[in-house]
């Protein structure tokens, strides 16, 4: 188990290694001589026909120098050696380190921008591999092959979505699965900083990455590079700093636009941030929600990774300790790096690989069944805690807080006019003052929050688990409620700021600030419903209610 922290492989890998036709080699692929030895077949065996390139740095926090060395340099050396060996198919798996349009799934022919430094060097690796066609080997590559020209590289590239599946321990989806399990355990909603708009985050199962790679290898082997380029080749444009061409050995000129076969590979779920979050969180018995505008703005301004991660990292540690038996070592982590926390838009059209190559997806949907298989295999390895969802929850505070928010909003809207009407009817205008109206606003709002919160707490405390979970999910995916809360929050903040500038000496400062916040929230509430009445209704989302096992 100690080796898991540095290198994790699933238990099925050991079974594969026991097969006589499999030879395991561990090499430093940044060294050209090691690259050459990796391509040498076992004694008595024929040369390799297919090469599958899964290399490349997947951690965005690595320096650019490391990104170049472990992504670009290795890919280039492997491609040159594969071309020299005349392999029949060289399949490069390209991770979704791109930012696409959110309006439609992008085809392979569309130019998409690489995401950050990591994406730039993954893309540059694709460019250099695509350029290997009668490519002159540099003298630094092999001293014994000076002035030798290699053949075209029979390259085919798979540009995949966010990958997940058994024995996968990295990536945005895996991080989301781990973190969602923590919030399910704590009985709290999993929240995102990003608004619930259209934000595609297409996914793909590891079974389809493997299946697609093998199918593409057979397709390429039957055609060769020239015919494959004609059938599926696309231009790979430059997306880097032009100065890097002279600084980094092996880069092709920025104005050279190589062509190579490229296929998008994603499932048919058309996954978005919302749909993926809903599927994962509901699997663990919780909900996927969004911070309101003020909360998300503060989080983004603070930009403190440690503070953001503190809650779910502590929860994950608690889950590992409370597992039976306790788990002391696992490659899985609830820590989310900056890249994972950032907003990403990845929307790929997968029709080309189906039509040109004839590939049929093995796992076309991102669903609970696939997540169950994934978690079950981790549990079987002793890497996933066997704690029950909700067992770490201490109260129904989340549900009560949501009800308190609603109570505050409506009471802030209704109490002030009710108070004014009461005073005018019973005591007359002489007993009515601005100070009292402002005080009625915030006292009424707080009273409403307390009443609604207390009632919600008692209601949920006396309800069965399935009803509570169903209600939480229904509320969490009510986009109208999210928009209402945002409007009310913005109104409260503006009211608390603007009221003192206008009414500074006309009422007590406490009443001015708190009363201004209450009245501002009421105005925000009216704006929300005014938009709805005028036809600007928030979108509806389908709700999947989890059932107990």
C-alpha positions in Angstrom: 0.0 0.0 0.0 2.9 2.4 0.6 3.5 2.7 -3.1 0.1 4.0 -3.8 1.0 7.5 -2.9 3.6 7.7 -5.7 2.1 5.3 -8.2 -1.3 3.8 -8.4 -2.3 0.9 -10.6 -5.5 -1.1 -10.4 -5.3 -4.8 -9.3 -6.3 -6.0 -12.7 -3.0 -4.6 -14.0 -1.0 -7.3 -12.1 -3.1 -10.0 -13.8 -2.3 -8.6 -17.2 1.4 -8.5 -16.4 1.3 -12.3 -15.6 0.3 -13.0 -19.2 3.3 -14.4 -21.3 2.7 -12.0 -24.2 3.1 -8.9 -21.9 6.5 -7.4 -21.1 6.6 -4.5 -18.5 9.2 -1.8 -18.9 9.8 1.3 -16.8 11.9 3.9 -18.5 12.7 7.6 -18.4 11.0 8.8 -21.6 12.8 12.2 -21.6 16.0 10.3 -22.7 16.2 9.5 -26.4 18.1 6.3 -25.9 15.4 5.1 -23.5 12.8 5.9 -26.1 14.5 3.7 -28.6 14.8 0.7 -26.2 11.0 1.0 -25.4 10.3 0.3 -29.0 12.5 -2.9 -29.1 10.2 -5.9 -29.2 10.9 -8.9 -26.9 13.3 -11.4 -28.2 11.7 -13.6 -30.9 8.8 -11.2 -31.4 7.9 -9.1 -34.4 8.0 -5.3 -34.3 5.1 -3.4 -32.7 2.3 -2.4 -35.0 0.3 -0.1 -32.7 1.6 2.5 -30.3 -0.8 4.1 -27.8 0.5 7.4 -26.4 -1.0 8.3 -23.0 1.9 10.5 -21.9 1.7 14.1 -20.8 1.5 16.2 -17.6 -2.0 16.4 -16.2 -1.3 18.7 -13.2 -1.8 22.3 -14.0 0.3 23.5 -11.0 3.5 22.3 -12.6 5.9 24.9 -14.0 6.1 25.6 -17.7 9.5 24.0 -17.9 8.1 20.8 -16.5 5.1 21.0 -18.8 7.4 21.3 -21.8 9.7 18.4 -20.7 7.0 15.9 -19.7 4.5 16.7 -22.3 6.0 18.2 -25.5 9.5 16.7 -25.4 8.3 13.2 -24.6 5.6 13.3 -27.3 8.0 14.5 -29.9 10.6 11.9 -29.1 8.0 9.1 -29.1 6.6 10.3 -32.4 10.0 10.5 -34.1 10.9 7.0 -33.0 7.6 5.6 -34.0 7.9 7.1 -37.4 11.4 5.7 -37.8 10.1 2.2 -36.8 7.2 2.6 -39.3 4.5 1.6 -36.9 1.2 1.0 -38.5 -0.8 3.2 -36.1 0.2 5.8 -33.5 -2.7 6.8 -31.3 -2.3 10.0 -29.3 -4.9 10.6 -26.5 -5.4 14.4 -26.0 -7.1 15.5 -22.7 -9.7 18.3 -22.8 -7.4 21.1 -21.9 -9.3 23.5 -24.2 -12.0 26.1 -23.8 -14.7 25.6 -26.4 -17.9 27.5 -27.3 -20.8 27.0 -24.9 -23.3 27.6 -27.8 -22.8 24.3 -29.6 -20.7 21.2 -29.6 -17.5 22.0 -31.6 -16.4 19.9 -34.5 -12.8 18.8 -35.1 -12.5 21.4 -37.9 -13.2 24.3 -35.5 -10.3 26.2 -33.9 -10.4 26.0 -30.1 -8.1 27.7 -27.7 -5.9 25.7 -25.3 -6.6 26.3 -21.6 -3.7 27.8 -19.7 0.0 26.7 -19.9 -0.8 23.0 -19.6 -3.2 23.1 -22.5 -0.8 25.1 -24.7 1.9 22.5 -24.5 -0.5 19.6 -25.0 -1.7 21.4 -28.1 1.9 22.0 -29.2 2.6 18.3 -28.8 -0.2 17.6 -31.2 1.3 20.0 -33.7 4.7 18.5 -33.6 3.4 15.0 -33.9 1.1 16.0 -36.8 4.2 17.5 -38.6 6.1 14.2 -38.7 5.9 13.5 -42.4 9.2 12.8 -44.1 10.6 14.6 -41.1 14.4 15.0 -41.0 15.7 13.7 -37.7 17.7 16.3 -35.7 21.3 15.4 -34.9 20.5 15.6 -31.2 18.0 12.8 -31.5 20.3 9.9 -32.6 23.9 10.3 -33.4 23.9 7.2 -35.5 21.0 8.5 -37.7 22.4 11.8 -39.0 20.8 13.1 -42.2 18.4 10.2 -42.2 14.8 10.9 -43.1 12.0 9.0 -41.4 8.7 8.0 -42.8 5.4 9.7 -42.1 4.0 9.1 -38.6 0.7 7.2 -38.9 -0.9 9.5 -36.3 -4.5 9.6 -35.2 -5.5 11.8 -32.3 -8.4 11.3 -29.8 -9.5 14.5 -28.2 -11.4 13.2 -25.2 -13.8 14.8 -22.7 -13.3 14.8 -18.9 -12.4 11.2 -18.2 -13.7 9.0 -15.4 -14.0 5.3 -14.6 -12.4 2.4 -12.7 -8.8 3.0 -11.6 -8.8 6.6 -12.7 -7.6 8.8 -9.9 -7.1 12.2 -11.5 -9.2 14.8 -13.3 -12.2 17.1 -12.7 -14.8 14.4 -12.5 -12.9 12.2 -10.1 -12.3 15.2 -7.8 -16.0 16.1 -8.0 -16.9 12.5 -7.1 -14.6 12.5 -4.0 -15.8 15.9 -2.8 -19.5 15.1 -3.4 -19.1 12.0 -1.2 -17.8 14.3 1.6 -20.9 16.5 1.4 -23.2 13.5 1.2 -21.5 12.1 4.3 -21.9 15.5 6.1 -25.5 15.8 5.0 -24.7 19.2 3.3 -25.1 20.5 -0.2 -22.2 20.6 -2.6 -21.9 24.1 -3.9 -20.3 25.7 -7.0 -19.0 29.2 -7.4 -20.3 29.4 -10.9 -23.8 30.3 -11.9 -26.2 27.6 -13.2 -25.9 28.7 -16.8 -25.2 26.6 -19.9 -21.7 25.4 -19.1 -20.8 22.2 -21.0 -18.3 19.8 -19.4 -18.5 16.8 -21.6 -17.5 13.4 -20.1 -16.1 10.1 -21.3 -15.7 6.7 -19.6 -12.3 5.0 -19.6 -13.8 2.0 -21.4 -14.5 4.3 -24.3 -11.1 5.8 -24.2 -9.6 2.3 -24.5 -12.2 1.2 -27.1 -11.9 4.3 -29.2 -8.1 4.1 -29.2 -8.1 0.5 -30.3 -10.7 1.1 -33.0 -8.8 4.1 -34.4 -5.6 2.1 -34.4 -7.2 -0.6 -36.6 -8.7 2.2 -38.8 -5.3 3.9 -39.3 -3.5 0.6 -39.9 -5.8 -0.2 -42.8 -5.3 3.2 -44.5 -2.0 4.8 -43.8 -1.3 8.4 -43.1 -2.0 9.9 -46.5 -5.4 8.3 -46.9 -6.3 9.0 -43.3 -5.5 12.7 -43.7 -7.8 12.8 -46.7 -10.6 11.1 -44.7 -10.3 12.8 -41.4 -7.4 15.3 -41.4 -7.8 18.7 -39.9 -5.5 21.7 -39.5 -3.7 22.1 -36.2 -3.1 25.9 -35.8 -0.5 27.7 -33.7 -1.6 28.8 -30.1 1.7 29.6 -28.4 4.1 32.5 -27.8 6.0 33.0 -31.1 9.2 33.5 -29.1 9.0 29.9 -27.9 9.8 28.6 -31.4 13.4 29.6 -31.0 13.6 28.8 -27.3 12.2 25.3 -27.3 14.0 22.7 -29.4 11.9 20.8 -31.8 9.0 23.3 -32.2 7.8 23.7 -35.7 7.5 27.3 -37.2 4.4 29.2 -36.0 3.3 29.8 -39.5 3.4 26.0 -40.3 -0.1 24.5 -40.1 0.2 20.7 -40.0 -2.7 18.4 -40.8 -3.6 15.1 -39.0 -6.6 12.9 -38.3 -8.4 14.1 -35.2 -11.5 12.7 -33.6 -13.5 14.0 -30.6 -14.5 11.3 -28.2 -17.1 12.1 -25.6 -20.2 10.3 -24.4 -23.8 11.1 -25.5 -24.8 12.7 -22.1 -24.0 16.3 -23.3 -22.9 16.8 -19.7 -22.8 20.3 -18.2 -21.6 21.6 -14.9 -25.2 21.3 -13.6 -26.0 17.9 -15.0 -22.7 16.4 -13.8 -23.0 18.0 -10.4 -26.6 16.8 -10.1 -25.8 13.2 -11.1 -22.8 12.9 -8.7 -24.3 14.7 -5.7 -27.6 12.8 -5.9 -25.7 9.5 -6.1 -24.3 10.4 -2.6 -27.6 11.5 -1.3 -27.1 15.3 -1.4 -27.7 18.2 -3.7 -25.7 20.4 -6.1 -26.2 24.0 -5.4 -24.7 27.4 -6.1 -23.3 30.1 -3.9 -25.3 33.3 -4.3 -23.7 36.2 -6.1 -22.2 37.9 -3.1 -20.8 34.7 -1.7 -19.2 33.6 -5.0 -17.8 37.1 -5.5 -16.1 37.1 -2.1 -14.7 33.6 -2.7 -13.3 34.6 -6.1 -11.8 37.8 -4.7 -10.1 36.0 -1.8 -8.8 33.3 -4.2 -7.6 31.2 -1.2 -7.3 27.6 -2.2 -6.5 26.4 1.3 -9.6 28.1 2.7 -11.8 26.7 0.0 -10.5 23.2 0.4 -10.4 23.1 4.2 -14.0 22.0 4.7 -14.1 19.0 2.4 -10.5 17.9 3.0 -11.3 17.7 6.7 -14.5 15.8 5.9 -12.6 13.3 3.7 -10.1 12.7 6.4 -13.0 12.0 8.8 -14.5 9.6 6.4 -11.2 7.7 6.0 -10.8 7.5 9.8 -14.4 6.4 10.4 -14.2 3.6 7.8 -14.2 0.0 9.0 -11.3 -0.7 9.0 -9.8 2.8 8.9 -8.1 3.7 5.6 -4.5 5.0 6.1 -3.4 5.3 2.5 -5.4 6.1 -0.7 -4.5 7.8 -4.0 -7.8 9.7 -3.9 -8.0 13.2 -2.5 -10.7 15.7 -1.8 -8.3 18.6 -2.5 -9.2 20.6 -5.5 -6.5 22.6 -7.3 -7.1 25.9 -9.0 -7.7 24.3 -12.4 -10.3 22.0 -11.1 -12.1 24.9 -9.3 -12.0 27.2 -12.3 -14.9 27.4 -14.7 -14.4 25.3 -17.9 -16.3 24.9 -21.1 -15.7 21.7 -23.0 -18.3 20.8 -25.6 -17.3 18.3 -28.4 -19.3 16.9 -31.2 -18.7 13.1 -31.3 -20.4 12.3 -34.6 -17.2 12.1 -36.7 -15.7 9.1 -34.9 -19.0 7.3 -35.2 -19.4 8.1 -38.9 -15.8 7.8 -40.2 -14.4 5.1 -37.9 -17.6 3.4 -37.1 -17.1 3.5 -33.3 -20.0 2.6 -31.0 -19.9 4.0 -27.5 -19.7 1.4 -24.7 -20.8 3.8 -22.0 -22.9 6.4 -23.7 -24.4 7.9 -20.5 -22.9 9.5 -17.4 -25.1 7.9 -14.8 -25.4 6.3 -11.3 -24.7 2.8 -12.6 -21.2 3.9 -13.8 -20.5 5.7 -10.6 -21.6 2.7 -8.5 -19.2 0.4 -10.4 -16.4 2.9 -9.9 -16.9 3.3 -6.1 -17.5 -0.4 -5.6 -14.1 -1.2 -7.2 -12.4 1.4 -5.0 -14.1 -0.1 -1.9 -13.0 -3.6 -2.9 -9.4 -2.3 -3.0 -9.8 -0.7 0.4 -9.2 2.8 -1.0 -12.8 4.2 -0.5 -14.4 4.6 3.0 -17.4 2.4 3.7 -19.3 5.0 5.6 -23.0 5.7 5.1 -24.2 8.9 3.4 -25.4 11.4 5.9 -23.8 9.6 8.9 -21.5 12.6 9.4 -24.4 15.1 9.5 -25.0 16.8 12.8 -28.3 18.5 12.2 -30.8 19.8 9.6 -29.1 23.2 9.7 -28.8 23.5 5.9 -32.5 23.0 5.4 -33.3 25.4 8.2 -31.0 28.0 6.9 -32.6 27.9 3.4 -36.0 28.3 5.1 -34.7 31.2 7.2 -33.5 33.0 4.0 -37.0 32.6 2.5 -38.6 33.8 5.7 -36.4 36.9 5.9 -37.2 37.9 2.3 -40.9 37.6 2.6 -41.1 39.2 6.1 -39.0 42.1 4.9 -41.4 42.6 2.1 -44.7 42.2 4.0 -44.0 43.4 7.6 -43.2 47.1 6.8 -46.5 47.9 4.9 -48.4 45.8 7.5 -46.9 47.8 10.3 -47.6 51.1 8.6 -51.3 50.1 8.1 -51.6 48.9 11.7 -50.2 52.1 13.1 -52.3 54.4 10.9 -55.4 52.4 11.8 -54.9 52.2 15.5 -52.8 55.2 16.5 -52.8 57.7 13.7 -50.1 59.3 11.7 -48.6 61.0 14.7 -47.1 57.7 16.0 -45.6 56.8 12.6 -41.9 57.6 12.0 -39.2 56.6 9.6 -37.1 55.2 12.4 -40.0 52.9 13.5 -40.6 51.7 9.9 -37.0 50.9 9.4 -36.9 49.0 12.7 -40.0 47.1 11.8 -38.4 46.1 8.6 -35.4 44.4 10.1 -37.1 43.1 13.2 -39.8 41.7 11.1 -37.3 40.1 8.7 -35.3 38.5 11.5 -38.5 37.3 13.2 -39.7 35.8 9.9 -36.3 34.1 9.5 -36.5 32.6 13.0 -40.1 31.4 12.5 -39.5 29.8 9.1 -36.2 28.3 10.2 -37.6 26.7 13.3 -40.6 25.3 11.4 -38.3 23.8 8.8 -36.0 22.3 11.4 -38.9 20.6 13.1 -40.5 19.5 9.8 -37.3 17.9 8.5 -36.4 16.4 11.9 -39.7 14.5 11.9 -39.6 13.4 8.2 -38.2 10.2 6.8 -34.8 10.3 5.1 -36.1 9.8 1.6 -38.6 12.7 1.9 -35.8 15.0 3.2 -33.5 14.1 0.4 -36.2 14.6 -2.2 -37.1 18.0 -0.9 -33.5 19.1 -0.8 -32.9 18.1 -4.4 -36.1 19.7 -5.5 -35.1 23.0 -3.8 -31.5 22.8 -5.0 -32.4 22.5 -8.6 -35.1 25.2 -8.5 -33.3 27.9 -10.7 -36.1 30.3 -9.8 -35.2 30.1 -6.2 -31.5 30.7 -7.0 -32.4 33.8 -9.0 -34.7 35.1 -6.3 -32.0 34.7 -3.7 -29.5 36.5 -5.9 -31.9 39.4 -6.4 -32.8 39.7 -2.8 -29.1 39.5 -1.7 -28.0 42.2 -4.2 -30.9 44.3 -3.0 -30.0 43.9 0.7 -26.4 44.8 0.1 -27.3 47.9 -1.9 -30.0 48.9 0.6 -27.5 48.6 3.5 -25.0 50.8 1.6 -27.4 53.4 0.1 -29.8 53.9 3.0 -27.2 55.5 5.4 -26.1 58.0 2.7 -29.6 59.2 2.4 -31.1 58.8 5.9 -28.0 59.2 8.1 -29.5 61.7 10.6 -33.1 60.8 10.2 -33.1 57.5 12.1 -30.9 55.4 14.4 -27.8 54.1 12.6 -28.7 50.4 13.4 -32.2 50.8 12.0 -30.9 52.6 8.9 -28.4 49.9 8.0 -30.4 46.8 8.9 -33.7 48.4 7.8 -32.2 49.5 4.6 -31.0 45.9 4.0 -34.4 44.6 4.6 -36.2 47.0 2.3 -33.5 46.5 -0.3 -34.0 42.8 -0.2 -37.8 43.3 -0.6 -37.1 45.4 -3.7 -34.9 42.7 -5.1 -37.7 40.2 -4.4 -40.2 42.4 -6.4 -37.7 42.7 -9.3 -37.4 38.9 -9.5 -41.2 38.4 -9.6 -41.6 41.3 -11.9 -39.2 39.7 -14.4 -41.2 36.4 -14.1 -44.5 38.1 -14.7 -43.1 40.0 -17.8 -42.1 36.7 -19.3 -38.5 36.4 -18.2 -39.0 33.1 -16.4 -36.0 31.1 -15.1 -35.4 27.8 -16.9 -36.6 24.6 -15.3 -34.4 21.6 -14.7 -35.3 18.0 -14.5 -35.0 16.6 -11.0 -33.8 13.0 -10.4 -34.9 11.9 -6.9 -32.6 9.2 -5.5 -34.1 6.1 -4.0 -32.7 4.2 -1.1 -30.7 1.0 -1.8 
